[in-house]
Amino acid sequence: MSDSASISKREGHSLQKDEAELARMGYKQELKRELGLMQNFGVSFSIISVITGIPSLFLYGLNTGGPVVMVWGWVVVCFFTMSVGLSMAGDAHPTSGGPYFWSAMLSRKGNAPLASWITGWFNLLGQVAITTGISFACATFISTACTLNTSFVPTPKTTIGIYAAVLFSQGLTNTFGVHMLHYLNNVSVWWHALGTTSLVIAILTKAPKHQSAKFVFQTFIDGTGPPGHGWGDRASHAYVVVIGVFPFSSLSYDASAHMTEETRNAAMSGSIGIIMSLGVSAVLGWFLILGLLFSIQDLDTTLSSQTGQPVTQIFLDTVGEKGAKVLMVIVIGAMYFCGTFSVTSNSRMMYAFARDGGIPGHRFFSKVNQRWKSPIRTVWLACTLSFILGLPSLGSSVAFAAATSIATIGLYISYGIPIALRVIYRDQFVRGPFHLGKFSYPVAATAVIWICFISIAFILPSVNPVNSQTFNYSIVAVGIVIIYSVGFWLLSARKWFKGPIKQIAVEEMGIDVMDPANAEKLKGIVEEVA
């Protein structure tokens, strides 16, 4: 047998195993399974995108704690974030539903539907908000790039227009270019890795001078308000530190889980994809933060840059205008890739939730396009909801930070529920191929504590004085989701939503899983899953 025939046979066996595992959990193979380990890793790595999150929140970081909080906050956050990632990676249920499916599997009988419902809605909120934050950052940096050597002055309306165009193009890519995502993924990984490394080397090499180690590793700044009106005295420094580290916590790394129905050897590849993306991003992100901080030429000029972006000012001060344009292209390209794959992950989560009847219009949104083998309808649902969530930026200067807060709260709560259930009901936890052995419980407990802490930190106001322009609106969005999910559950959903459904078995019985009238017929089947 030739090498190519042998490889083809192994791949065929792997695909059959993956489809059998999916069938064991009750679902048909409807999405095209063509991703390998590196592509699965690449989706999460591209969405974490340190070259998106750090530059877009660099001004916030400098004002809220300054270099010392940025440098050491990153290390602390990465440590605890890895505990969350390790806890998620140990699950044995590789489906597109991710956390909401895990919650159902880890709950006791009778509680699975509620746990799945709440987790699903918080994950959906986080998925939409993370796409908003990423693509809005891309639009903002495009606006900033347009000001270099031109008379263009960006306004909230022009930025929203660019934002709409960015989302629309990302939606088109996920619609008509879905067969290209496999290759685009590879480009994105190299763009992020080489782009970040090249950027840091360029600014450090060309910088006329470098900041001292004392400035980078020890300088604390409280710029959370007008001079003399920040959070103030030393007693408040702890508060500034807490709200200063939260931007670095906004990492969406469940994408590897949402892509498992399109990944070969999904049970192992999805887990490794989560861990790899977090580990590589942690190292690369710290490298980027240090490079930017050491390259600051004048702190006051950087903070009050006419470009509106301190990172752009650092580029101008170190590599000049032409070099700055090149580096901005690198950053904007990374942000665009990041947003594109965020839409991909978002749409898969919505598709999985709709497949189990979890969202309004689930009959419509649970359809997979047979030509492209992709959930096209949820692609555009993701883009539409993300655009709506970005509209408050027209009236509030802190809307982007609020979107980041919403994303992190939603995602972390959706991660925290199944991890907490794993801790509470650890006697029924089923390990996946990847697990931590005797360390599983303490790591999971650490993850739950961290999630509780960070969820509270993200709803705190970050600017003083607090007014309509500086209010942290994340609590409003989170409150709406809590009221909707709990209220709708009590009024209606508890009567018909039964959590993840054994789709194959149900359809063989001639039962429409999307019809609430069939709730009683589904009850016995669902209890087998729970």
C-alpha angles and dihedrals in degrees: 000000000000122000092247092051091048092050091047090051092050091048090049091051090048092051091049090051092050092049090047090051090050090048089051087060089049104257135118121232101252103146121074109261104211106123123107130200094278093049091048089050089046094059093055092039091052093049094046085050105167089197087062101043101039100049093041092053098033094105090051090050094050092050096041106058098330128223098335093056092043095051101041095029088061091054093049094045093048091052094054093038089057089056089056091047093049090050092051093045093059095067120112099212112090104187134132089250091071114173097013091054091046091053091056092048094049097047128092118255110283095024098065098088094051093045091047093047096051093043092049094053094047091047090050090050091050093046092052093045095048090053088049093051094047099045093040089054089051090052091048093052091047088054090049093048089053090060094061108110092344138095092239113132114193119223130188089258095053091046091051089050091052089045091055090050092049092051092045093053091046089051091051091050091053090047108043100014098049091117087056096053089087090061095035087056091059091049090050094053093052092041091055096042100042094032094055093044093047092047094053094045091049097052094042092049096045099038110118088218139359132229117248123259088246091059093048099042103030112025115113120194128187105194095149093125144004116313107297092007104083121108084294132197131050091268087065095049091088089057091051090050091053095050090039096062096048098086089062090055094063097102122142105202102152089088089097088059094048090052096051094101086061095043130090116233085014100178093061101026094054092052095046090045091059095048095043094049092050094046097047092043092051093056096040093047095052089048090053094047092050092046093052095045095048089049097056107120101188120007097206093049091048093050094047097038115160088224089065090230121088091201090059089050090053089053091050093047095049111032101018130237098303092046090046090057091053092049091047089055089054092051095044092047091052091048091050093051089046092053093045093056091041087061088048093053092041093053093050092052091049091047092052093047091047090048088063093044096255102135134050110269091023092154089061099039097046093068120110117212104244095208097051098026088226135115094248095169094059089047089065093039088057092049093047095049091045091053092050091050089053095054095086087070086080089070106024131057092206097052094111092053088048091053089051091050092048091049093051096044093048095045096042094049090049089051093043099054097062091040091051090048088051090055094045097043098030091142090072098039113125113212121223125220086275114059142143099229113210090359093063095090100047091044091050092047090051090050092053092051091049092049091052091050097046094045089059093044092055095061094052119106112256102194130059127245097039114221140143090289098047101034114124100243093186090093089059094054092044090047091053091053092047092049092045098044096043095037095047090045092055094043101042123335095071088065096057113009108095101172124240108007130211092243098183097049092044095050091048086058090053094247121143105228091199096059113094088204088071094059094111092049090052096048098086094045093049092050088060089058094046 
